[in-house]
Amino acid sequence: MPSKPTQQHLVEALKSAAKAHHEYEKNYLNGVRDEQWAGWYSAFILGRTGDFTTPTQLTRWLEEVSGNEWVKDAAIHILTKIK
């Protein structure tokens, strides 16, 4: 299994995923919300950080996160799950 990503790497990947996904929804889905966003984010993040977990598991973890500081909270949540 590849090495565990750092919190900073995850934050950067999550921010990049959010920006890219916003463009995807805007330009390819004509502004329609993507209900499968977590799977899209998972593929993007794993592409940036390496295969530290499965896409299915990362998708579940992302869907578990909520809050005002979602990117930071998501990075922390992922790190606690891959201990």
C-alpha positions, 0 to 999 in steps of 0.5 A, spaced: 500 500 500 502 506 498 504 511 503 499 515 507 498 522 504 499 528 509 493 532 511 496 538 507 496 533 501 489 532 502 487 539 503 490 541 496 487 535 493 480 536 496 481 544 494 483 542 487 477 537 486 472 542 488 475 547 483 475 542 478 468 539 480 465 545 480 467 546 472 465 539 471 458 541 473 458 548 470 460 546 463 458 539 462 452 538 467 449 545 465 449 547 472 446 541 474 448 538 481 452 532 481 449 527 485 455 522 484 460 528 487 463 523 492 465 518 487 468 524 482 472 527 488 475 520 490 477 518 483 481 525 482 484 525 489 487 518 488 489 520 482 493 526 485 495 523 492 496 515 490 492 509 491 492 509 499 485 506 499 480 504 494 475 509 491 469 505 494 472 506 501 474 514 500 467 515 497 464 513 503 468 517 507 467 523 503 460 522 504 460 522 512 463 529 512 459 535 513 460 542 516 463 549 515 470 547 514 469 541 509 475 541 506 479 541 513 474 536 516 474 531 510 482 531 510 482 530 518 476 524 517 480 521 511 487 521 516 483 518 522 480 512 517 487 510 514 491 510 521 
